Amino acid sequence: MSDYADASQSIARAAASAADRLWHLLAPAIALIALAVVFSDSTLGLAFLLAGAALVCLVGLIYGLARRYRSTQNMIWQAAKALGKNDLSSCFGTDESGVICYRNPASLARFPVRADFLSEVVGDLFASPRAVFQRLQNKADAQGAAMEDVASTRRALRVSAHRIDGAGYFWRFEEREAIPDTNPAAQVALPMMRVAMPHKILEMNEAMHQFLGARPKHLDRIVSRLPLQSGDAAVFQTANGPVESQVAVLSESADVQHVYLWPATGVEIQQANANSIPVPMMRVSAEGEILSANARAQKLLALDDAQSIKFGEVIEGLGRPIDEWLLDVSEGRGIGRTEVVRANRPEQDIYLQVSLGRLVDRGNVTIIAVLIDATELKTLEAQFVQSQKMQAIGQLAGGVAHDFNNLLTAISGHCDLLLLRHEPGNPNYGDLVQINQNANRAASLVGQLLAFSRKQNMQPELIDLRDTLGDLTHLLNRLVGERITLKWSHDPDLPRVRADKRQLEQVLMNLVVNARDAMPNGGQVEINNHAEHLKEPMYRDRAEVPPGEYVVVTVCDKGCGIAEDKLQKIFEPFYSTKKTGEGTGLGLSMVYGIVKQSGGFIFADSVLGAGSTFTMYFPAHNKAEVVPAPIDASAAKFTPRLEGGHVLLVEDEAPVRAFASRALRLRGFTVTEAACAEDALELLDDKDLEVDVFVTDVVMPGMDGPTWVSKALEERPGVKVVFVSGYAEESVSHNRSKIPNSAFLPKPFSLSQLTETVQSQIS
């Protein structure tokens, strides 16, 4: 409710309370008017008349407000009585500011408190009543009615509000099933209470009642340092004076907490009491010996109740000696501070969030440890860190590849220009061919670097894996050597898959080479493929494979296998299970990147000493596809012939621009060069300059390629566009899709690829 409405209600209530005493104002008004008649011929008479008239107006205003307020109250009373007279639940009728206009008999019996406001009557029943009423009023204003279940003492309470048109609200408080005494919270032998945030005590068990000697309603009345946290040592005000207690806090919901106390009294706490606490806890001596542990702590740490063991023997990874940590806590330093450690359990990794508290009993210091299983939290943290690392490496690889592709474009391009002027019999011809071949190998290496980050340029096509594997047979046999044999198994009805054939061959070669290295004494590598239909999603290794038709390829070996703790990391870049100097760590990461970029999934199974199996799922494609013939990249087959057309070449790398300009001019094109987008737009300001094709780099200092081309096409809509870039095509496809009549040429490109692409745009 707004402050304006609240103020209006307050004024109306004040007017109603003053209506019965209106004669106190009316008599002076009549007297002033009479004096005005007596002194009618003077200024004093006019003053009396104005004062009397003002008092009369005030009386009329107060009477009108009072009449209106009483009419509204009467309306609320009648509507609320009709709804709640025979209701067994507590019902109230209130105006918009919460003033009670009606109470049914059940509410008078349940809440004998006499008060004007609803929040004062039911305020002790649950926490933050004004906030609850405000939420329900807002919902009732919008929807006509609202309902909310709130945590109450010993009972579940349902509060509902109904809007009374033009008047106020009808409230109903339904106390539902009482919390039975068999509730585990009530059976806990240690002191326990339920607290509604921030400080409202909803209930407490008998042990807490006896400990405090009373049943307070607010937590801040009995403890000064709030909020309470597990492991804290807090001082509670009891009927017998201040008592220090260890605290364990367990959340029931976002608004309700269970608070358990471990009192530091002279009586030794029984192990049965400790077992009642639903959180792992243990008592540790100042020297580090575990004195006792409840059942949950024993299960979490795989402890034997009878064994004598040091606290430092069950946890590790603190970053400093455990004894120093215990010494600090025993001397009162660092109490309540949480540390994350690892439990020494041989069968699995368990991370613990540990809080230590200090208890002093008859001069003896003991330490209470509250343990929380943080394994899932640490797993999520590790996954987040890994994803950040992969993203950073991918960005680095993309930037490195861009620079390398520019260099390789200039090297291979100028090599192509030299090959045009040298015949095969020339002494320099062989050297030029070697330069060209090594530039191509370097380009392939850049593609591998990009593969694990899934940013390499793909040329997907529909392929039959049986043909691909058949073409690879001779090469793979040479790779594995004489001591390794290959066994093939093909499904006769295998569907086709859509993938880059060259990249898929690289995947199979890498997996076969890894299988060979895992069997130094020889063995057999099995390569199988078959069709599989998934009727339901398959969940594995945090991946979900959607239902559908798949081509499944497996590569199996009987080698040394991979340890379970290393199996989760084998697809990470630069991680290798081989000896130092025997592997780069890029092989399986490249395999993973290519498979994922092809829309597939890859999983690894391995048993140490028994071998490994890599399983790949590729979506099946049964529809035919017309694939254009690839452009011949061989510069040696290039034959200059004259063509026509004006090309505006925009490239910030001078060596690349020089090569591209010479190549296009040799083909017969007219070329205008620009080193940046701003220079290109300045050249296009000349209306007499006619351009047929824009050839532009995508990423440049200042304005990028798609941006300046979009501006240029506003004045020259018919010009065709060729984008060139050292980045993957998908990184520029979004902006390129906005440019009509555009083509993409990835770097490094050959002389023939450049000229053929430009010519195809003009044709």
Steps between C-alpha positions, in 0.01 A plus 500: 500500500634845411595764755227725354230240563635434849488873579144527365388213722665660803323832434169319456543313828588823680193668352278214616636518853445878503146489355338451840655824627399724211293722729826621656578661161143586403433721806801731438398524134150617589643751748739642239218540248288681765788739573530561127136614493559734798809657340371482144604856420866454588802301386485304823158369400638370169780320686247336736291395202797337318616318813151371569455387140834315513396316814169403341681365193737304724205350689339401171822343371553300820139385494530391135820308559359334810182402317699357211735309731214352699324404179813320382541326834137394492544364148809301610317379812201373302710333229739339749215383725324337205818311411640410841214482751479119503860429395696288749825672394600845623361770267544876500376795299741794468523824314791574265729608785444181701252637757267223615132563421367149571608185686311173491440294818780253412756783488388634837548157653838440332640854543365661817736796448311827454669731249410730212735354237505147360879474526478569874249221554679222309854640510637228728368218284765520226797706388474836315117526497495848343708377205269201452189719515649748254574223246151356532336843469694573182398167349137544610490846342617350170316166504212545744634240744834362620625220722836409660624224731730630773709327765334532839567369847404133524256529208488563128306823444318595180421871469255621233382849407193597294442848365176667617419735211547863589553430868768268634594132540361181645768292673488131588759315714475124465720312745552164340637172636705542814861385482491165684719431796659217301669759281876418499573857599306451820684176576851644473662468841716808444343845529337595168280782373344601168569860408328704230735752346618728629435442873151356559502178711225276365543204736747325726531152643486418869880482524526860378225607739687349793830648384362855474254473788237681292338512155609832346347609171796683350856372456659842546364503859721208605814534286677822404725395209287424193467337256594159638722278286599136528811462709455829687528514879219730617401625847131447582310684774325232708304505823824400677712765334719509186602160361744442210382243247619357172254557213402287201265661247302303243275671243146366465412752229603844384316657795522238777804352676555231763744608773661227713705572813783302651516656847841536664380388839678291759307190392666284230284495190381152416577352160133415456418870518763580239358235267168686508651800319428478125842645410843332528679616816796381706692591814875544464761560765736796478774250403295378204367169630140421401315449831157419355307530175129468438357243259487737203864600542607135528316414180636803314861430597474117503608489866484209740339602827760309698815611319728771639605738228633852454293772337788573259488138377146526362529834318759669279545793265475781756811673374661513845555245782176375656659522847554875457135547405384307808741694722363833374142393572584358843654838593196690371633613161313443174189352664210457259714547188415245233767300316456265201706181525508154341410182686746210491261238366666257259188410303399851391582870527294682765542868575394638837410846621624499861421748779676471835377631836654505846346368822645539850374261769664510843815645348522235227489624141332290235427586138169439325523438125189545283539329161305573182540290184618749236587244231229614260597863554867426426401297193299791364788735581745275316268481199466878496877549522549244223246671276674833558836343417361345182343831399825687560699244299243513222522878482879482500493237226264711291725806525817300427332329204393835355857633506645173370248483218594850389868399492427175319283680244788734416756213490298258290362778280839643404623144452215449251608816318857369474379160375329678209842620380688172543465186293534154659850467357622818667754441784288713736174325422554219755578749777186696424289183509651413839413847631146460370457154654635609838271803500209261444625282788517805721143588405395149598678542834308820566182306426598244764564779750151630434338157507485458877342845532249403227582806289657346193342548159297195409389394151225251589360258247295182505743209519481124536728395784561162335659677203698732727635211706575305184705787360690521831584130521836521323610811693393359838681171438818697434446705819451205738797297374549125473428401863151655502213360294182685407162329514210664317128445549247683280122520522365417150212747542699788641343847449711792392625774730562867441858593584825633361664193343854626554435581865326168559799315357719693744277384789534133403876526446552660841295234679678215317844648574409530871384137498830398340701686766297327775619157372882520475525119480246473221133412485181568312302818444131454421309763303125440488208702369128436518167683491318556827158644580454672836136501607574705813773748591825338612671663799868439547800695632290814558391488133153440359475323165155582352286219358534428129702310240878485548805347338717359777875454447715322759878467518611229747840380617630250754780723624611638834178694562446832677467551875157607620626827650658595166207392282307817583783721367609329178307740274657807657755687284866437585411210733673173411529159666823434311848561632655843483612572145283228342175690459380857444165462674318637194398170338190407697401862557502544121293182463249631752477839326442352154237253622311771688520743209357227278200477730611171658594361840806308616540285812796310641498173697818351640618241748856529622698212352209378283467760223292797388196558281406831339138523385378775265138582416438690174146609395385296199396676177292314244415789266702558186702819475655673205849610596683747275837388371787642706720767352831366378765637735800403290689811399712305250193440279417872486486644150466877467216618283355844457174582673319823579379677809603757758592374847528712814748310721495591871763322714695635797788247463734648238658165384157342451374809317805503273456133404123527445539814291761343270300179464184681397682728256662195337150367442400822325313679778538869577592533869468796735667445837411631847676427829191549719125539485513877546728536194263279298197717583698811411586351159133416441405864549620541141181432304700442182673195655310192385559183703372149421630308805607589853776265627545580867647357817246449777700603808697823464605787725221753522189412302464130416415355162123436531445846650668701225352280227148560640558875476644476152210290372255773597636704205613204283243221554606292201864437598597139584709422810776251585593482870840354592608417856743296703221427749243226455207569271247450782654791692397741223194320362257705711617834359553351153141378486391864497706569185332389173707346217796419728746207502758388755860399426699371800867577544745369400380494139691430182530719193257276312242497782502881523459568129240227448291628791507860374419387147203293623358808672522709183359228270 
